[in-house]
Amino acid sequence: MTTNHVFITGGSRGIGAAAVLAFARAGYDVAFTYNAHPDAAEAVLRRAAAAAQGGRFLAIQADAGDSAQVQAAVEQ
């Protein structure tokens, strides 16, 4: 079985968080970046794990406006 993966920038709040949760519910493994809200990112991780038991989720602190930080996040 193939596992689908998605990478979302700005996944700790608003539309980004909604996207993380929607992909989690759809069975995707989700990695997402956040910049300044680690508590919100942790909350999204908990909600994603609850929505999709067995999924893999990763929150990475990175500024989406900094290409070097985004590249490092993608490499993770």
N, C-alpha and C positions, 0 to 999 in steps of 0.2 A: 504494500500500500504506500502511495506517495503522500508525504506530508507537505503541505503548502506553508510557505513562510511569507511574512510581510514585515516591512520596515517602515515605521511611521515617525515623522519628525513632529515634535510638539504634542506628545501623547499623554501628557499629564492632566490636561484640562480641556474643557469645551469640546469642540468638534474632534480634536485629536483623540481625546479620551473616549469619546463615543465610537470612533473608528476602531480603536484598540479593542473595545468590548464587543463590537459587532464582528470583527474578524475572529476574536476568541470564540464567540458563540458559533461561528461558522466552521470551527475546527482548525483554524490556522495557528501556527506558532507565531508569536508576535514579539518583535523587538521595537522599542520606541525610545526616542530621546525626550529629555526634558532639560530645561535650562536652570530655572531658579526655584522650583517647587518640589523638593524631594519628598515631602510628606504626601503631596498629591500624587506623585508618581508611585509611591508605595501603596497608596489606597487603590490606584488603578490596577496595580499588580495583584492585589488581593481580590479585587472584584473579577478580574479576568480569570484567575485561578478557580474561583468559585463558580464561574459561568461555564468553564470548560475543564473539567477534571482531566488530568493527564496531559494538558497542553503545556507548552514551554513558553515562558514569558520573561522578557529581559528589559529593564529600564536602564538607560545609559545617560549620564549627565553630559550634555554637549550643546553648544550654541549652534543652531542650524544656520546662522549667518556666517559662521566661520568654517570655510571649506576643509581646513585641516582637521578640525574637531569632528566634522561629519565623516570624513574619510576614516578617521580612527574608530568612530562608532560603527561604521559599516564593517570594518575589519574584525571588530569584536564579534 
